[in-house]
Amino acid sequence: MIPPLPLWVEIPVALLLALSGVFTLVAAIGVVRFRSFFQRMHPPALAFSFSAWCVTLASILYFSVQDGALSLHAWLIIIFLSLTVPVTTILLSRTELFRRRNSGDPDMPPPLSACVAPSADADVSSPTRR
């Protein structure tokens, strides 16, 4: 049988888990309320990240006190999320941008290469010297 934890540990763990639930609820409401894909991407991703941080901190606190030693195994989860979430977000946004440009959506900006292409009469190989 696991001995009960002190109240000074249970309160912060409970508050962190409740805060995690609030962040998750806010993210879910954001997904439902926002209309376009690009609006739905960023705020929920941030709220879910904050939620994951709260659960990670609660887990570290709980298991560190329960085991009597610093327990950092939960850091692996948050490090993995911190590395993969931005990459996934960029890939999803680029995919949606590509799909909308190919479908002829007039609200999409032109490709970056079309915006910064040098003009035909400019000589880019030799810089101008004074």
Buried (B, 14 or more C-beta within 10 A) or exposed (E): EEEEEEEEBBEEBEEBBEBBEEBBEBBEEBBEEBEEBEEBBEBBBBBBBBBBBBBBBBBBBBBBBEEEEEBEEBEEEBEEBEEEBEEEEEEBBEEBBEEBEEEEEEEBEEEEEEEEEEEEEEEEEEEEEE
